[in-house]
Amino acid sequence: QTLRDAQRYCEEALQWLLADDLVTQVQVSITRPAAQKLAAHVLLQRPDGDPIDLTIDDLLQVSHAL
């Protein structure tokens, strides 16, 4: 449940990029590399085709990741 919630929160936080046509696609993947850690991989597809690939190693320690 925690992984799904974290993925949903990340996707919701990035929706404005889609709404403002700054990206054409948002893909979020959340993993748990350790018991007290969540990691996020975010792939943003820009309209020009050049992707932005972000990795956040410890999502629980990031107060303002994006």
Solvent accessible surface area in square Angstrom, and as a share of the most:
residue,aa,sasa,rsa
1,Q,137,0.61
2,T,69,0.40
3,L,68,0.34
4,R,160,0.58
5,D,32,0.17
6,A,10,0.08
7,Q,65,0.29
8,R,114,0.42
9,Y,123,0.47
10,C,23,0.14
11,E,58,0.26
12,E,100,0.45
13,A,65,0.50
14,L,6,0.03
15,Q,87,0.38
16,W,139,0.49
17,L,22,0.11
18,L,55,0.27
19,A,83,0.64
20,D,87,0.45
21,D,109,0.57
22,L,90,0.45
23,V,7,0.04
24,T,85,0.50
25,Q,87,0.39
26,V,25,0.15
27,Q,84,0.37
28,V,12,0.07
29,S,53,0.34
30,I,16,0.08
31,T,75,0.43
32,R,109,0.40
33,P,85,0.53
34,A,51,0.39
35,A,77,0.60
36,Q,148,0.66
37,K,79,0.33
38,L,7,0.03
39,A,14,0.11
40,A,2,0.02
41,H,76,0.34
42,V,2,0.01
43,L,50,0.25
44,L,10,0.05
45,Q,49,0.22
46,R,83,0.30
47,P,86,0.54
48,D,112,0.58
49,G,44,0.42
50,D,71,0.37
51,P,67,0.42
52,I,58,0.29
53,D,92,0.48
54,L,52,0.26
55,T,92,0.54
56,I,24,0.12
57,D,102,0.53
58,D,30,0.16
59,L,31,0.16
60,L,102,0.51
61,Q,143,0.64
62,V,60,0.34
63,S,98,0.63
64,H,164,0.73
65,A,47,0.36
66,L,123,0.61
